[in-house]
């Protein structure tokens, strides 16, 4: 196996976290080798809508994600705006968007692929090396347990690449069906991957094999409900088909039962559906919800879309009926228990009219409006997963921690490879790569340039 010499830092993954770490490490004087498993860089960033956002304050973050790690959350919020200004220093355009008072949102201009291209061009101009079609397979460790490089599969063969430190930024494990089933339930291998198809848990597999600890939140992810098969959602048009409005509808499983408080939001609903038989549900709403929420205007990098009729055109099971009784009959051929669904809808409507939906067997505490405006809509939905919220356990410097709680020397993780920052709910995805990509680079460069692993051989 070939050996790479003179490299201070190896970064596995060229998405948001990897690109940020590469630029920051290079800025601090490190010689950086960037590995990308795919044939082109960008990861989930390149497939995203390009909104970079975070909670405005730590208190806001704690309200939005009460079960996230408080120390890492504090680091995230504190590092967000400095990170945004740092990106602008590279000529990367970020437009401030109007938003709720508890969060700060920017849009990448003109689009995420161009954002990736500009970041990569800056890295290469300053001597950075990028290896494409290069997958890190295992960590190289010294006799003392310090990480000193990776073994990678590259177009030129299997290579042993040495460095003073390693940053893992491979994007999580959402594209690994076996790991999804292990952590999200037996039907989760069916989830639609609405992000990087190369994020298959490589970082977690390598690091835990070397003694690293898993984080909290291994059983949760960020995602949204999508039209169910036989629909096949175009990979570059996920947002247009996302059922963000499920918090205004009713979700029922194959038995015709409600199973979650839909008002918690579509990202929570997605996780709830993943645990249902066949990871399948039917989303029902009336014409008021359809007109106000299912038909969306263009904005924040997304095109205008009619989520119901466009999902139906893709082939998803979909029906419109003038009565709930007729709608229940329409969903029977899809495998749903229509009589059970009809009873559930009547029970919900009665509770909503009386203002006691919070007392249902499965409570509905907010947005509990009765479905009374025909026609009624039914769409079969299944979860789409964007990124995993669990991963490797890190500290606020993005050092990966061993199972005994101590840092693994020379090993760092950022973005979706670093878990526990969010849990069940989330407050931004790309912000994780921005903040902890920078933190990883700063500590890793100090470590690598101050250790024998960073010196010329």
N, C-alpha and C positions, 0 to 999 in steps of 0.2 A: 504494500500500500504506500502511496506517495505521501510525503510529509510537507506541510505548508510552514514556511519559516518567516520570521520577521513580523508576525501579526500580533497585535496587542489584544484585539477583541474580535471574537466571532459572534455574529448575530444570526440566529436561525429564524427566518421569516421576514418578508419584505412588505408587510402590510403597514398599518398606521404605527403600531408600536415599534416594529423593526426599523422603519424608515426614520422615525423620530430618534431612536437610540443611535442609529448610524450617524445621523447628522450631528447630534450632540457630542458623541464620542470623538468624531473627527474634529469638531470645533475645539475640543479640549486637548488635541494633539495626538490622539491614538491612531494607529494604523488598523483599519477595520476591514474585515471580510464579511460580506453580507451573502448569506445563502438563501435561495428561494426554491422551494420544492416545485413550483409550477413553471411553465415556460415563459410567463410574464409576471412582473411584480404587481403588487397592489393588494392582494388578498381580499378580504371582505370590504376594505375601504373602497376599492375600485368598483364594487358592486352596490355600494350604499347610495342613499339619497344625498349624502354629503352634508348632513347636519351635524355639527360639532357642538355638543351642549353639556351642561353640568348644572347641578343645583347651585343657587346663588350663594347660600351660606351653609355652614355645617348643620345648623338647626333645621334648615329646609331639607337637607339630605337625610337627616335622621327621621323626619316626618315622612318623607317619600319612601325610604328604605329602612324601616326600623330595625331589621335584623341583620343589616350589613355590619362589617367590622368598623367600629367607631374610630379607631386610630387611623386605619387606612382611609376611611372616609374623610377625616380631617385633612390628611395629606392631599387627597384628591381635590377637594375644594380649594385649598390654599394654593395648589400648583396650577390650577386651570387657567386663570387669566394671565399669569406670567408666561405660561406655555403658549397661549394665543399670541401674545405680543412677540414672543420669540419666533414663532412660525412666520409672522409678518415680516420679520427681519430678513427672511430668505426670499422675500418677494411673493410669498404665497398669500393670495387674496382671501380674506374672510369677512363676509358681510354680516353685520349684526341684524338679527331678525326680531320683530315684535314677538313677545311671548308672555306666558304667565309670570307674575311677579316673583315667583319662587325659583325661577331658572333663567339661565343666560344661554342664548342660542345663536350660533353663527352658521352661515352657509358657505361652503367651499365654492369659490368661483374660479373658472366658469363651470367646472364639474369635477367629480372625484378622479377620473382617469387623468385629466390634465394636471390636477394637484399632485398625483403620484409621479407623473412624468417630470414635473418641475423639481420635485424633491430629489428624485433619482439623478437628474441632470446635475444638480448642485453637488450631490455626493460624488459623482464620477469626475466632475471638473476638478475636484480637490484631491483626486488620486484614490478614491474609494473603489474597491473591487467588488463586483457582483457576480456570483455564480448562479445561473439559472438551471432548472431541472436538477437541482441539488438538494437532496433530502438528508437531514441529520438523522442518523440511525441509533447512535449511542454516544454517551459521554465518555471522554478519556479522563481518567482520574490518576493522580499521583499516588504513591504508596501511602502518603499521609491523608489521602481523601480529598485533596483539592482538585477542582475541575481544571483541566489543562487543555481542553479542546474537544473535538467531536470526531467520530467516524461518520463519513457521509457517503451516500451513493450519488455519483456525479456522472455526466455523460462520458467522462474518460475512465470511469471505473470507480471502485471503492477506494476512498482516500482517507487517510488519517491526518486531520487538520489540527495543528497545534496553535495555542494562543494563551495569553495570560488570563483570560476570563471568557465566559460564554453568557450571552443573553438569549433566553428562549422567548420567541415572539411568534409562535406558529399558529396562533388564533383559536385555541381551544380544541374541543373534541366533538363538535356538532356533526361532523361528517363521518363519524365512526358509529355504525349501527350497533355493534356489539356493546360499546360503552354507553350509548343512549339507552339500550335495553337494561343494562346493569343499573343505571342510576335513575332513569325516569320511568321505568315500568316495562312490562313484557311486550307492549305494543309499540314502544317508542322507536323501534327500528323502522317504522313506517313514516316517521316524520319527514316533511319536506325540508330540505336544506336551502334556506333563503339567504345564503351567504357563500363564503369560500368553500368549494368542494374539496379542497386539499387540507382543510383543518381537521385532521383525523386523530388528534390526541398525542402526536409524536412527542411533544415536550413533556407531558405528564408521564408517558410510558418510559421515556429515557430517564427522567429525573427520579421518579419513584424507584426505578431499578437501582439507582445509585444511592438510595436512602432518604430521598426527599419526602416531605410530608404532604398529604393532601390537605386542601383548605376546607372550610365550611362551604355550604351551598352546593355540594356535589349533586344534589337532587333537583336543582333548579336551573333554569335557563331563561334567556330573553328570546322571545319569538312572538309570532302572531298567528291568528287563524287564517287559513287559506282555503280556496275552493278544493273540494275533495276529488280524488280520482274518479273517473278517468281523465279529468282535467290535468293538463300539464302546463304549469305556469312558466312563461318565458323567463329565463334566468336574469335578463336585464330589465324586467318590468314587474318585479315583486310587489312594489308599493301599490301599483294600480289595482291589484287583486287582494290586498290585505283587508281583512274585515275589522278595521279599527272600531267600528260601531257596534261590535257584539255586546258592549256594555249597555246598550239600549234595547237589546232583544232578549229572547229566551233561548237557552241552550238545553237540549235534551239528548240523552244517549240512546242507544239502540232499543232500550227497554221503554223509551218514552218518558224517562225521569229527568228532572232537573238534578244537577249534581254540584253546582257551585253558585256563589253569589256573583252573577254576571257583572254587577256594577263595580267590582274590583278593577275592571279594565281588561282589555283584550290580551295584554301580555300575560296576565294571571290566568285568564280563561284558556289560553293556549296550553299552559302547563296542566290545567285541570282536565282538558280533553285528552291529553297524552296518556292519562291514567285510566281512561275509559276503554271498554272493549273495542278493539280494532282501531283505537285512537281516532274515533269517528263521532261526530255529533251533527245534529241538525240545528241550524240557527233560524229562528222564526221572529218576524217583526211585521208591523203593519205599515200602511202607506205613509203615515206621518214620519216614522223612522226612516223609511226608504227615501223620502224627499229631502229630509233634513240632514241625514247622515250617510246613507249608502251611496248617494250621488255626490261626488266631491269635485270641487273646483281645483284648478292647478295651483300649486304653491309649494314653497320650500324644496324646490328641486324635483317635485313630482308632477306628472301630467294630470289633467282632468280625467275622471273615470266614473263610470256607472258600475259599481262593483258587483251588483247582482246580475245584470244582463250580460256583462262581459264575462263573468264567471260561467254563466250558463252557456255562452257561445264557445267557451273552451271545452265544454263537455261535462262540467260538474252537474250532479243531480240538483235540479232547481225547479220550483213550481210556484205558480201564482194562482190564488183562488179567492172567490168572493166571500167565502165563509171558512171558519176554522174547521168545521166538519169536513168540508171538501178538501181542505189542505191536508188534514190528517189522512184522508184516503190517498192523496197523491204521494205521501212519503212511504206508504206501505211497501211498494215494489222496490224501494231502496234498501229494505231490510229493517226498517224502524217499526216498532209496535204502534200502529196508528191510534188504536183505542186508548192505549196508555198515554200517548202524547196529547190526545184531545182532553182527557181527564186532567192532565197536568196543566194545560193551557187554561181550562175553565177555572181550576183551583187558583191559579195565579191571578187571573183577571178579577175574580171575586175578592181576593185578598187585597189587590191593588186598589180596587174601587173603594173598599172599606178602610184603606190606609193602614192595613195590618200585614203587609207583605214581609215585614221584618220578623213576623211570628210563624212564617211557613216552616215546614220541616227543614228545608234548605232556605235560610233567610235571604231576603232581598232588601238590603238596608238603604240603598240609594237608587235614584232613577227608576223608581217602582211605578211606572205608568202602565195602566191597563192597555192592552192591544185591542183597540175598538174601531180603528179606521180602515175599512177594506179598500182595496184588496190586501190580502195577506201574502207574505213571502216566506218561502222555506228554501234554504240552501244547505246542502251537505258540506260540512267543513272538516278539515283536519289540521293539526298543528304544523306550522312552519317554524323552524328553529334558526335563529340568527347567530347567537353565540352562547356558550356555556358560562354560567356564573360561578361554578366551582372549578378548581384547578389546583395549582401548586400553592402552598402556603408561603407567603412572603412577609417581610417587615416593611416599614415605611421607606427604606432605601432600595426596595425591590430585590433584596437578597432572598434567595430561596432558603427555606428553613428545613432542617433535618427533622426526623420524627421526634428527636429528643428536644427540639426547640431551638437549637443553635443554628446559625447560618452555615450553609454548605460553602466552603471557601471557593470563590471564583465563579459562582453560579447565580444567575439573576433571571427573573421572569417578569414580563410586562404584557399589557393588553389582556386578552382572554386566557392566556396561559397562567395568569396570576389570579387566584380565586378568592372568594369571600368578601370582596369589596362591596358587591351587591349580593342580595339574597332574596329570592322570590320576586321582588320588584327591582327596578333598576332606575338609575338617574343618568343615563347617557352611556354610550358604548365607546365611541372614538376617543372620548376624554380619558378613558383608562389607558389607552395606548400613548396618548400625548403626555400625560402627567407621569406615569410610571415608566414609560420609555425613556424620558429625560432622567428620572431618578436612577434608573438602572445604569444608564450610561455614565452618569457622574460618579457613582460609587465604583462601578466596574473599572473605569479609567484610573481612578486613584489606586485601586487595588492592583491592577495589572501593571501599571508603570512603577509601582512601588515594590513589586515582587519579581522574583527571578523569571516568572512566567512571561513578563512583559519585556525582557531584555533580548537583544539579538543573540542568536545561537550560532 
